[in-house]
Amino acid sequence: MQSPLVPDGDANALELLTRCSTAMSELGREVARVVVGQETVVEAMLITLLARGHALLVGVPGLAKTLLVSSVSRALSLTFGRVQFTPDLLPADITGTDVLHEVEAGAVVRRETRFMAGPIFHNLVLADEINRTPPKTQAALLQAMQERHVTVGGETHALPDPFQVFATRNPIEQEGTYALPEAQLDRFLLEVHVEYPSEDEEQEIARRTTSGALPTISPIVTADEIRSLGALVPRIPITDEAVNYAVRLARASRPVSPDAPKDVVQYVRFGAGPRGSQALVLAAKARAALRGEMAADVEDVAALVLPALRHRLVLGYRAEADGVRDADVVGAILRKVKA
């Protein structure tokens, strides 16, 4: 196991861990006042927040993906920016651009350029329907997600801290969409699928959304607390068995691996890279922190295999012909690789 959570001189770590679990529970309840159901999705979003990663929400229209992200941002007291991705969107529409200004200095008027920040300069950014914009524009978002800064006109601008992207994608519409580059998909910590609500939940949605204004969400966690909790998560210990399990799962997703199951060899062109095992370990630590646990274990890793690995698999044509999905392949990996 890694070094203890509480090193000498840092007795506040346990108190912070307790605050983490309490605050995330309160945040989940606050979001539930507006969004009916979707507890699994909310938990995955909270894990992403604690791990300071990015998440891709996939689901058909009308499942409250946008409402989920905006509700979480309001409960976190974070600045919120939304980018509606369209085919004609330009990189400058996301990052911002240099604008020419006239400055009066006595009787002299001179011109100078000033940087006008784009909507990406917020703590929490919603990239709505991210697959509707061409790769050139997606590349601008890729730099921000990986390096947490943007470069415009040869000058580099740091993004706010914290900075996280929650993107949405509609899986059924193909016209006017672009495939997300594998390099960009790999930057998402988790891919979370938003499913249809149950019948009881849909009845509650129908009642709640047609009876007047939705409840107002109150801030639960400040930006300073988010930064503190985000710094705590990497320090959460994790068992050696859990790390070994995460690495073996990622390696089994590669068709060239001797441990790859038959489905991987048949249907996968490229499996998860080292960032896949890193995502599993970090997300497992965040899940432990979410529950107020002092260490992450194999159970935490196993709970996050599907959202952490599915978008890192590049399936071949045979998978499409046989109707095999990424979830089917991840299931085969779980059956082959035992903890």
C-alpha positions in Angstrom: 0.0 0.0 0.0 1.1 3.6 -0.5 2.2 5.9 2.3 -0.4 6.7 5.0 -2.9 9.4 4.3 -1.8 11.4 7.4 1.9 12.1 7.4 3.6 13.9 10.2 2.4 17.4 10.6 -0.7 17.0 8.6 -3.4 16.0 11.1 -6.1 17.9 9.2 -6.2 15.3 6.4 -8.7 13.1 8.2 -10.9 16.0 8.9 -10.7 17.0 5.3 -11.6 13.4 4.2 -14.7 13.5 6.5 -15.6 16.9 5.0 -15.2 15.4 1.6 -17.7 12.6 2.2 -20.2 15.0 3.9 -20.0 17.7 1.2 -20.4 15.3 -1.7 -23.4 13.7 0.0 -25.0 17.1 0.5 -24.2 18.0 -3.1 -25.8 14.9 -4.4 -29.0 15.6 -2.4 -29.0 19.2 -3.6 -28.8 18.1 -7.3 -31.5 15.5 -6.7 -33.9 18.4 -5.9 -33.8 19.3 -9.6 -32.8 16.1 -11.4 -34.9 13.0 -10.8 -33.0 9.8 -10.5 -29.6 9.3 -12.3 -27.9 8.6 -9.0 -25.2 6.5 -10.8 -24.5 9.4 -13.2 -24.3 11.9 -10.4 -21.9 9.7 -8.5 -19.6 9.4 -11.6 -19.7 13.2 -12.0 -18.7 13.7 -8.3 -15.9 11.2 -8.7 -14.7 13.2 -11.8 -14.8 16.4 -9.8 -12.8 15.0 -6.9 -10.2 13.5 -9.3 -10.0 16.8 -11.2 -10.7 15.1 -14.4 -13.1 15.5 -17.3 -16.2 13.5 -18.1 -18.1 12.6 -21.3 -21.9 12.2 -20.8 -23.5 10.0 -23.5 -27.2 9.7 -23.9 -30.2 10.4 -26.2 -31.8 13.8 -26.1 -34.1 14.7 -23.1 -32.3 12.8 -20.4 -31.2 16.0 -18.5 -27.5 15.8 -19.3 -27.2 19.6 -19.6 -29.3 20.1 -16.6 -27.1 17.8 -14.6 -23.9 19.7 -15.4 -25.5 23.2 -14.8 -27.0 22.0 -11.5 -23.7 20.6 -10.2 -22.0 23.9 -11.1 -24.5 25.9 -9.1 -24.1 23.6 -6.1 -20.4 24.1 -6.3 -20.2 27.9 -6.3 -18.1 27.6 -9.5 -18.2 29.8 -12.5 -20.0 28.0 -15.4 -19.5 28.3 -19.1 -21.4 26.6 -21.9 -20.2 26.1 -25.4 -22.8 24.8 -27.9 -20.7 22.9 -30.4 -21.8 23.4 -34.1 -20.2 22.6 -37.4 -19.3 26.3 -38.0 -17.7 26.8 -34.6 -14.1 28.1 -34.7 -11.3 27.6 -32.2 -11.4 31.3 -31.3 -15.1 30.9 -30.3 -13.9 28.6 -27.5 -10.5 30.0 -26.4 -11.1 33.7 -27.2 -9.1 36.0 -29.4 -7.0 39.2 -29.5 -9.1 42.3 -30.1 -7.8 45.7 -31.3 -8.5 48.6 -28.9 -7.8 52.3 -29.2 -6.1 53.8 -26.1 -6.0 57.6 -25.6 -2.7 58.9 -24.1 -3.2 62.7 -23.9 -3.5 64.0 -27.5 -2.1 60.7 -28.8 -4.3 57.8 -29.7 -2.6 54.5 -30.1 -3.9 51.0 -30.9 -3.1 47.9 -29.0 -4.4 44.4 -28.8 -6.1 42.9 -25.8 -7.0 39.3 -25.2 -10.8 38.7 -24.9 -11.3 35.5 -23.1 -13.7 32.9 -24.5 -16.3 30.7 -22.7 -13.6 28.2 -21.8 -12.3 30.5 -19.1 -14.6 29.1 -16.4 -14.2 26.6 -13.6 -16.7 24.2 -15.1 -17.3 24.1 -18.8 -20.1 22.3 -20.6 -19.2 21.2 -24.1 -22.6 20.5 -25.4 -22.9 18.0 -28.3 -19.1 18.0 -28.6 -19.2 15.7 -31.7 -20.9 18.4 -33.8 -17.7 20.4 -34.4 -14.8 19.5 -36.8 -11.5 18.2 -35.5 -9.7 21.6 -35.9 -12.0 23.1 -33.3 -11.9 20.1 -31.0 -8.1 20.4 -31.0 -8.4 23.8 -29.3 -10.4 22.1 -26.5 -7.8 19.2 -26.3 -5.0 21.6 -25.3 -7.1 23.1 -22.6 -8.2 19.7 -21.2 -4.6 18.3 -21.1 -2.5 21.4 -20.2 -5.1 23.6 -18.6 -4.1 26.6 -20.6 -4.6 28.0 -24.1 -2.3 29.7 -26.5 -3.7 32.6 -28.6 -1.5 34.7 -30.8 1.7 33.2 -29.5 0.7 34.1 -25.9 -0.2 31.4 -23.3 -3.1 32.1 -20.9 -3.7 30.0 -17.8 -7.2 28.6 -17.2 -9.0 29.0 -13.8 -8.3 26.6 -11.0 -10.2 24.3 -10.8 -10.9 23.8 -14.5 -12.9 20.8 -15.7 -14.9 19.9 -18.8 -18.1 18.0 -18.9 -19.0 17.2 -22.5 -22.2 15.7 -23.8 -22.7 13.5 -26.9 -25.8 12.2 -28.6 -25.2 8.6 -29.6 -28.1 8.3 -32.2 -27.7 11.3 -34.5 -25.0 10.8 -37.2 -25.8 13.6 -39.7 -23.6 16.7 -39.1 -21.4 15.0 -36.5 -17.7 14.1 -36.4 -16.0 11.3 -34.7 -14.1 12.4 -31.7 -10.3 11.9 -32.1 -9.0 9.0 -30.0 -6.4 11.4 -28.4 -9.3 13.6 -27.1 -11.3 10.7 -25.9 -8.3 9.5 -23.9 -8.3 12.8 -22.0 -11.7 12.1 -20.5 -11.4 10.4 -17.1 -14.8 8.7 -17.5 -17.4 8.1 -20.2 -20.7 8.0 -18.4 -23.8 6.7 -20.2 -27.1 8.4 -19.2 -29.9 5.8 -19.4 -33.7 6.2 -19.6 -35.4 6.8 -16.2 -37.6 4.1 -14.6 -41.4 4.4 -15.0 -41.7 5.9 -11.5 -38.9 8.4 -12.1 -40.5 9.4 -15.4 -43.8 10.0 -13.7 -42.1 12.2 -11.2 -40.2 14.1 -14.0 -43.6 14.7 -15.8 -45.1 16.1 -12.6 -42.2 18.1 -11.4 -41.3 19.8 -14.7 -44.9 20.8 -15.6 -45.9 22.3 -12.2 -44.0 25.5 -12.3 -40.5 26.7 -11.6 -37.9 24.1 -10.6 -36.4 24.4 -7.1 -33.4 26.8 -6.6 -30.1 25.1 -5.9 -28.1 26.4 -3.0 -24.2 26.4 -3.1 -22.8 23.6 -1.0 -19.1 23.6 -1.7 -16.8 26.6 -2.4 -14.1 26.7 -5.0 -11.5 26.7 -2.3 -12.9 23.5 -0.8 -12.9 21.9 -4.3 -9.2 22.8 -4.7 -8.5 21.3 -1.2 -10.4 18.1 -1.9 -8.8 17.8 -5.3 -5.4 18.0 -3.7 -6.4 15.3 -1.1 -7.5 12.6 -3.6 -4.1 11.8 -5.0 -2.8 11.2 -1.5 -5.5 8.6 -0.7 -3.6 5.3 -0.3 -4.5 2.4 -2.6 -3.7 -1.2 -2.1 -1.0 -2.9 -4.2 -3.6 -5.5 -5.2 -5.8 -2.7 -6.6 -3.0 -1.1 -8.6 -2.0 -4.5 -10.0 -5.7 -5.2 -10.9 -6.0 -1.8 -12.7 -2.9 -2.4 -14.7 -3.9 -5.9 -15.7 -7.3 -4.7 -16.8 -5.8 -2.0 -19.0 -3.3 -4.4 -20.5 -5.9 -7.0 -21.2 -7.7 -4.5 -23.4 -4.9 -4.6 -25.9 -5.2 -7.2 -28.6 -1.4 -7.8 -28.6 -1.4 -8.7 -24.9 -1.1 -12.5 -24.1 -3.8 -11.9 -21.4 -6.3 -10.4 -23.8 -9.6 -12.4 -24.0 -10.9 -13.7 -27.3 -13.3 -10.8 -27.7 -10.5 -8.3 -27.5 -8.4 -10.1 -30.1 -11.3 -10.4 -32.5 -12.9 -7.0 -32.1 -10.4 -4.4 -30.7 -7.9 -2.6 -33.0 -6.3 -0.6 -30.2 -6.8 -1.0 -26.4 -6.3 1.4 -23.5 -2.9 2.9 -23.0 -1.2 3.7 -19.7 -3.6 6.6 -19.2 -6.3 3.9 -18.8 -4.7 2.3 -15.8 -3.9 5.8 -14.4 -7.6 6.7 -14.8 -8.7 3.6 -13.0 -6.4 4.2 -10.0 -7.2 7.9 -9.7 -10.9 7.4 -10.0 -10.8 4.6 -7.5 -9.1 7.0 -5.0 -11.8 9.6 -5.7 -14.5 6.9 -5.1 -13.0 6.0 -1.8 -12.8 9.7 -0.8 -16.5 10.1 -1.8 -17.4 7.4 0.7 -15.1 8.8 3.4 -12.8 5.7 3.2 -9.2 6.0 4.1 -7.9 3.8 1.3 -9.0 2.6 -2.1 -9.2 -1.1 -2.9 -10.0 -3.6 -5.6 -13.7 -3.0 -5.2 -13.3 0.7 -6.1 -11.3 -0.3 -9.2 -13.9 -2.9 -10.3 -16.8 -0.4 -9.9 -15.2 1.9 -12.4 -13.8 -0.4 -15.1 -16.6 0.3 -17.6 -16.7 4.1 -17.5 -12.9 4.3 -17.3 -12.0 2.0 -20.2 -14.9 1.8 -22.7 -14.0 5.0 -24.6 -10.4 4.0 -24.8 -11.2 1.0 -26.9 -11.0 1.4 -30.7 -13.2 -1.3 -32.1 -12.8 -2.7 -35.6 -15.2 -3.3 -38.4 -15.9 -6.9 -37.3 -17.3 -5.6 -34.0 -19.8 -3.4 -35.9 -20.8 -6.3 -38.2 -21.3 -8.6 -35.2 -23.2 -6.0 -33.2 -20.5 -6.0 -30.4 -20.3 -2.9 -28.3 -17.6 -1.5 -26.1 -19.5 -2.6 -23.0 -19.5 -6.2 -24.3 -15.7 -6.1 -24.7 -15.2 -4.6 -21.2 -17.4 -7.4 -19.8 -15.2 -10.0 -21.5 -12.1 -8.3 -19.9 -13.7 -8.4 -16.5 -14.5 -12.1 -16.8 -11.0 -12.9 -17.9 -9.0 -10.8 -15.4 -9.8 -11.7 -11.8 -8.9 -9.5 -8.9 
